[in-house]
Structure formats: structure tokens, C-alpha cells
């Protein structure tokens, strides 16, 4: 009997230890992790620098509350805003909380300019979290079912379709913001047809109509795509930028950043968090940012991307298998005209190939490996995946 609420369909396995790109069961059996806690452990499991920083800070000071100045929070804020190209930051505990803060900010922005109940444009296939407001912004019907979502607060358009956004603006006169992921993760690593040019189009629309541009980089941030943030593959800057996941390499922390006119939306009492930005969380944020820089991991992402995609393409392109995404955020697209049992791929990868993967969007194997994988582990991951897929075709 388990005393846990049945909110997860758990796999029949648990792990006792992690090291680098590997997870180990209690008996020592190693599994190559291509998912990294769903894009969380970008530096791999139990990175020595993160472990040491966590241990040192836990011995010194864990929590004081935001009623006082927090030196590590100030340092983390400066470093994060510097690498993100943003001006100000609010620290939260998760990606959902960061997105909730962004959406609250959009509402307050609208209120201050005389809109009493403004709407936000969001994208089909999006995923922004599981709080009531963020799940309302999310497109996934399973996540939304039964929660009386706040659908009147959002207008949904196809991802990558700037014409649909302009049509929505013609239809509704109460839009205050556009919120999107540079690459959609949960729905199968979806990239707009015109790539990051879509971000430039959205930025122009926001400028023209005086709207906030909100980028959800919970999954795409912190080096995942080969830039520190995915929007940096373009020439634009958002008004609000959210992130989490890889920000703490497994320690729960999120951030909502602002630039330009968004800097002045929140004032004293507008928002808060008991645990947001603790000395412990922010010490970890500092160490993650320093490690990504010191170990030149953005360069390593480019290197491992080339190796991983090259092996998969060389071995599977003739079988109509393709790859989409950027950096270490990849979707391996399997053909739908073959007799493949997509629902069993995760189990087969785990049990037969000792490989941890995720399947999303129906026929997409989602890969979110560590940013610091070495060449040997990268090649091993690629060939295990190739062997898994070849056995299904």
C-alpha cells in the first residue's frame, strides 16, 4: 500500500544513485539517462560543484525569508540577469510559479492602463504549468480536464502562425500580452515552421500593439539549446522571461525576469513567496551559472548535438526517421506509417537497452541529455537509441 496520491503513472523502477549521465538501481545496475529529470539536471547527476555548494550552504544558512536582504539572492540575480540579457528578477520555486508570476504581471500591466479583464494570447500545444492560471494557458486537455479552467482569460492560436495572432488582435480589443515557448517541449519538441524568425514576428506585433512579450523558457533555458536562453538564437528581447528546471540542477528554483517597461509593473506587495530565493536555492543558482561558464558547456552542447544527431541520421534517415529541436533538446520523429507500438517504447528502452527516454506528441522520442556529456556517453546514447528504433521498424 502506498500513502501517496495517485497523481503519477510511475514506471516499475526506482533509482538509488546518480552520477553524470547515469542512474543506478539499488543493486548497482546502470541506466543511461537521456531525460535528466525532464531537462532538470543539465550538469548531470550529482555534479561535484553543485553537491559541494549545497552542502556548504546547508551548514551555513538555509532560510531567512524575504523580509531581509539575502546576499546570495542578490548575487544570483545579477548573474542570471547578465546571462539572460534582462534587467530584474523575481525568484520562485518552480516553472509554474515563475509563469504564474508572469501572468499576474500581465494582468497588472493591463489594469494600470485601464483594461479591467484583459486576455493573453497563447499557443496551441503549449504547456505552462499546473497552477489554475498556468494550466488555463496550457493546451494539453489532460492537464486541463475537470479544473474549470479560466478560458476567458486566454486566446489560443496555432504556434508559428503570425497571421492568426494578427487576426486575434483584430477580433479582441482587450489583449495585453502574448505568451509562448521558443520551442514547445511537452507536446513533442515543436519548432515553428520559420524557426526563431517567429519570435521576431511576435516581437514586432507586441511593439506595434503595446503588448507584453512573455517567453516561457522553463525548459529551453540554462544552456539547453546551445545558447543560455533559446531566444538568444534571435535578435529580439522579451519583456518577461521565465525559467526553472536546469536553473537549479535538481534543486527546486524558478525565476521570472523582466526588461524595459515590465521592470516597473511589480511594486511592494504585488507578489511574494515564502521560499522563493532562499540563500540555499540562490547559492545553487550561482554555482550552476558559474559551472556552465567555467566548463564551456554551451560549446559542448554544440559538439554533442552534432555527434548525437549525426549517428541517428546516418543510421535511421533511410527509415524516414527525422530529428527536430536545438542543442540538447531534441525530438526524434518516428514514422506513423509503420506498425510501431509507441506506448511501449519507454518500457522497451528501459528494460532492453538500459536507456531512459520520454515519448511525447504521440510519435516523438524526446531527448533531454546532460549538457556536459562526454563523447563516449554521447555515442553510447545514440547507438542505444538507434538499436531501440531499428527493432521497432
C-alpha positions in Angstrom: 0.0 0.0 0.0 1.3 3.5 -0.9 0.2 6.6 1.0 0.9 8.8 -2.0 -1.9 10.3 -4.0 -2.0 8.6 -7.4 -1.1 11.6 -9.5 1.7 9.9 -11.4 1.8 6.8 -13.6 5.1 5.6 -12.2 7.4 3.2 -14.0 8.2 0.0 -12.2 11.7 1.1 -11.2 13.4 3.4 -8.7 17.0 4.6 -8.5 19.3 4.8 -5.6 22.2 6.8 -7.0 23.1 9.1 -9.9 26.4 10.1 -11.4 26.9 12.1 -14.5 24.7 10.8 -17.3 23.9 7.5 -15.4 21.3 6.4 -12.9 21.8 3.3 -10.8 19.3 1.0 -9.1 19.9 -0.3 -5.6 21.7 -3.3 -7.0 24.1 -1.1 -9.0 22.6 -1.6 -12.5 23.4 1.4 -14.6 20.9 3.2 -16.9 21.9 5.8 -19.4 19.7 8.9 -18.7 18.6 10.7 -21.9 15.9 12.6 -20.0 17.8 14.1 -17.0 14.7 14.6 -14.7 12.9 16.2 -17.7 15.6 18.7 -18.6 16.4 19.5 -15.0 19.9 18.0 -14.3 21.7 19.8 -17.1 25.0 19.4 -15.4 24.4 15.7 -14.9 23.5 13.9 -11.7 25.4 14.8 -8.5 27.8 17.2 -10.1 30.6 17.7 -7.6 30.5 21.5 -7.6 26.7 21.6 -7.0 26.9 19.0 -4.3 29.7 20.9 -2.6 27.8 24.2 -2.8 24.6 22.6 -1.4 26.5 21.0 1.4 28.5 24.2 2.3 25.4 26.4 2.3 23.3 24.0 4.3 25.9 24.2 7.0 25.7 28.0 7.0 22.2 29.3 6.3 19.2 27.7 4.6 16.4 30.2 5.1 15.7 33.7 6.5 12.6 34.8 4.5 12.5 37.8 2.1 11.8 40.2 5.0 15.6 40.5 5.0 18.4 41.1 2.5 19.8 37.9 1.0 23.3 38.2 -0.3 23.2 35.1 -2.4 19.9 36.2 -3.9 21.5 39.5 -5.0 24.4 37.7 -6.5 22.2 35.2 -8.3 20.0 37.9 -9.6 23.0 39.8 -11.0 24.5 36.7 -12.7 21.2 35.5 -14.1 20.1 38.8 -15.5 23.5 39.2 -17.0 23.4 35.8 -18.9 19.8 36.3 -19.8 20.1 39.9 -21.0 17.3 41.0 -18.7 17.1 43.7 -16.0 15.3 42.5 -12.9 14.3 39.1 -11.5 11.8 37.5 -9.0 12.9 34.1 -7.6 10.2 31.5 -7.2 10.3 27.7 -6.5 9.3 26.2 -9.9 8.5 26.9 -13.5 4.8 27.0 -12.8 5.3 29.7 -10.2 7.5 31.7 -12.5 4.8 31.6 -15.2 2.1 32.4 -12.7 4.1 35.5 -11.7 4.5 36.4 -15.4 0.7 36.1 -16.0 -0.1 38.1 -12.8 2.3 40.7 -14.1 0.4 40.8 -17.5 -2.9 41.3 -15.6 -1.4 44.2 -13.5 0.1 45.7 -16.6 -3.4 45.7 -18.2 -5.1 47.1 -15.1 -2.7 50.0 -14.9 -3.6 51.0 -18.5 -7.3 50.8 -17.9 -8.1 47.2 -19.0 -10.3 45.6 -16.4 -10.2 42.0 -17.7 -7.6 41.6 -20.4 -6.6 38.5 -22.3 -3.3 36.8 -23.1 -2.7 35.2 -26.5 -1.2 31.7 -26.0 -0.3 28.9 -28.4 -1.8 25.6 -29.4 0.2 22.6 -28.0 1.7 24.8 -25.2 2.5 23.8 -21.7 3.0 26.4 -19.0 2.3 24.6 -15.7 -0.4 23.2 -13.4 -1.5 26.0 -11.2 -5.0 27.1 -12.1 -3.9 30.1 -14.2 -1.0 28.4 -15.9 -3.0 25.3 -16.7 -5.6 27.6 -18.2 -2.8 28.9 -20.5 -1.8 25.3 -21.3 -3.2 23.5 -24.3 -2.9 19.9 -23.0 -6.6 18.7 -22.5 -5.5 16.0 -20.0 -3.9 18.6 -17.7 -6.9 20.9 -18.0 -9.7 18.3 -17.7 -12.1 19.0 -14.8 -10.5 22.1 -13.3 -12.9 24.7 -14.6 -10.1 26.5 -16.3 -10.1 30.2 -16.8 -10.5 30.0 -20.6 -12.0 33.5 -21.0 -8.6 34.9 -19.9 -6.8 33.4 -23.0 -7.0 33.4 -26.7 -5.4 30.4 -28.3 -3.7 30.4 -31.8 -1.6 28.0 -33.8 2.1 28.0 -32.9 4.2 29.8 -35.5 1.2 31.5 -37.2 1.7 35.2 -37.0 -1.4 35.8 -39.2 -3.6 34.0 -36.6 -2.1 36.3 -34.0 -3.0 39.4 -36.0 -6.5 38.1 -36.6 -6.9 37.6 -32.9 -5.9 41.1 -32.3 -8.5 42.3 -34.8 -11.1 40.2 -33.1 -10.4 41.1 -29.5 -9.7 44.6 -28.2 -8.6 43.5 -24.7 -5.3 41.7 -25.4 -2.5 42.7 -23.1 0.3 40.1 -23.8 1.5 37.2 -26.0 3.0 34.2 -24.2 4.9 31.4 -25.9 7.7 28.9 -25.6 10.5 29.4 -28.2 10.4 25.6 -28.7 7.5 23.6 -27.3 8.7 20.8 -25.2 5.9 18.7 -23.6 4.0 18.4 -26.9 6.9 16.9 -28.8 9.7 19.4 -29.3 7.8 21.5 -31.7 9.7 24.3 -33.6 7.9 27.0 -35.5 8.0 26.4 -39.3 10.0 29.6 -39.7 12.2 28.8 -36.7 13.3 31.7 -34.5 12.1 34.2 -37.0 8.7 33.7 -35.4 10.0 35.3 -32.3 11.0 38.4 -34.3 7.5 38.5 -35.8 5.9 38.3 -32.3 8.2 41.0 -31.0 7.1 43.3 -33.8 3.5 42.7 -33.2 4.0 43.4 -29.5 5.8 46.6 -30.3 3.1 47.7 -32.7 0.2 47.0 -30.3 1.9 47.8 -27.0 1.7 44.2 -25.7 4.0 42.4 -23.3 6.0 39.6 -24.9 6.3 36.7 -22.4 8.7 33.9 -23.2 8.4 30.7 -21.2 12.0 29.2 -21.1 11.4 26.9 -18.2 12.6 24.0 -20.4 14.6 25.8 -23.1 16.7 27.9 -20.8 20.0 27.5 -18.9 22.0 26.2 -21.9 19.6 23.6 -23.1 19.5 24.8 -26.8 23.2 25.9 -27.1 22.5 29.5 -26.1 22.0 30.4 -22.5 18.4 31.1 -23.4 16.7 30.0 -26.6 15.5 33.5 -27.6 19.2 34.4 -27.9 19.2 32.5 -31.2 17.3 35.5 -32.5 17.9 39.3 -32.3 15.0 40.2 -30.0 14.4 40.5 -26.3 11.2 39.7 -24.4 9.6 41.9 -21.8 9.2 38.9 -19.4 11.3 35.8 -19.4 10.7 32.8 -17.2 12.8 29.8 -16.4 13.3 26.9 -13.9 14.3 23.3 -14.5 18.1 23.5 -15.2 18.4 26.6 -13.2 19.0 24.6 -10.0 20.3 21.3 -11.5 17.7 19.4 -9.4 17.2 21.9 -6.6 13.8 23.5 -6.9 14.0 27.1 -8.0 12.4 29.2 -10.7 12.8 32.8 -11.9 10.6 35.4 -13.6 12.8 38.1 -15.2 11.8 41.5 -16.7 13.2 44.1 -19.1 12.1 47.6 -20.2 8.6 48.6 -19.4 8.0 45.4 -17.5 10.5 46.4 -14.8 8.1 48.7 -13.0 4.9 46.5 -13.0 5.5 44.8 -9.7 6.0 47.0 -6.6 6.0 46.4 -2.9 3.3 43.9 -2.0 2.4 43.0 -5.6 3.8 39.4 -5.3 5.8 37.3 -2.9 7.0 33.8 -1.9 7.9 32.3 1.4 10.5 30.0 0.0 11.4 31.9 -3.2 15.1 32.9 -3.4 16.4 31.3 -0.2 20.1 31.5 0.5 20.3 27.8 -0.3 18.5 28.0 -3.6 20.4 31.0 -4.8 23.7 29.6 -3.8 22.9 26.8 -6.2 21.8 29.1 -8.9 25.2 31.0 -8.6 27.1 27.7 -8.9 25.1 26.4 -11.9 25.8 29.6 -13.8 29.5 29.6 -12.9 29.8 25.9 -13.9 28.1 26.4 -17.3 30.6 29.2 -17.9 33.7 27.6 -16.5 33.2 24.2 -18.2 32.3 25.9 -21.5 29.1 23.9 -21.7 27.5 25.9 -24.5 30.3 24.8 -26.7 29.9 21.2 -25.5 26.2 21.3 -26.4 27.1 22.1 -30.0 29.6 19.3 -30.1 27.4 16.6 -28.6 24.4 17.8 -30.7 26.5 17.1 -33.8 27.5 13.7 -32.6 24.1 12.6 -31.4 22.1 13.8 -34.4 24.8 12.6 -36.9 24.7 9.0 -35.6 20.9 8.9 -35.5 20.6 10.4 -39.0 23.2 8.2 -40.6 21.5 5.1 -39.3 17.8 5.9 -39.5 17.2 8.6 -42.2 16.5 5.9 -44.7 13.8 4.6 -42.4 12.0 8.0 -42.5 13.2 8.9 -39.0 13.9 12.6 -38.6 15.2 14.9 -35.8 13.9 18.3 -34.7 14.9 20.7 -32.0 18.0 22.5 -30.9 21.1 21.7 -28.9 20.3 19.1 -26.2 16.5 19.5 -26.7 15.7 17.0 -29.4 12.7 15.2 -30.8 13.3 12.0 -32.8 10.3 11.8 -35.1 9.2 8.2 -35.8 7.2 7.3 -38.9 3.5 6.8 -38.3 3.0 4.5 -41.3 4.8 1.6 -39.6 3.4 -0.9 -37.1 5.1 0.7 -34.1 3.7 0.4 -30.6 4.6 3.9 -29.4 3.1 3.3 -26.0 5.7 0.6 -25.2 8.8 2.5 -26.3 9.7 3.9 -22.9 9.5 0.4 -21.3 11.5 -1.3 -24.1 14.2 1.4 -23.9 14.5 1.0 -20.2 14.2 -2.8 -19.9 16.1 -3.9 -23.1 18.6 -1.1 -23.7 19.0 0.4 -20.2 18.1 3.8 -21.6 15.8 6.4 -20.0 13.7 8.3 -22.6 10.4 10.0 -22.9 7.7 9.8 -25.6 5.6 12.9 -26.3 3.4 14.2 -29.0 2.4 10.6 -29.9 5.4 9.5 -32.0 8.2 11.7 -30.8 11.1 10.4 -28.6 12.1 13.4 -26.6 15.8 13.6 -25.7 17.0 16.0 -23.0 20.5 14.8 -22.1 23.1 16.4 -19.8 24.8 19.5 -21.3 28.2 18.1 -20.2 28.1 14.6 -21.8 31.4 13.3 -23.0 31.9 11.9 -26.4 31.8 8.2 -25.3 28.5 8.6 -23.4 27.0 10.6 -26.3 27.9 7.9 -28.8 26.6 5.2 -26.5 23.3 7.0 -26.0 22.9 7.4 -29.8 23.6 3.8 -30.6 21.3 2.5 -27.8 18.6 4.7 -29.3 19.3 3.5 -32.8 19.1 -0.1 -31.7 15.8 0.5 -29.9 14.2 2.2 -33.0 15.6 -0.3 -35.5 14.0 -3.1 -33.5 10.6 -1.4 -34.0 10.8 -0.8 -37.7 
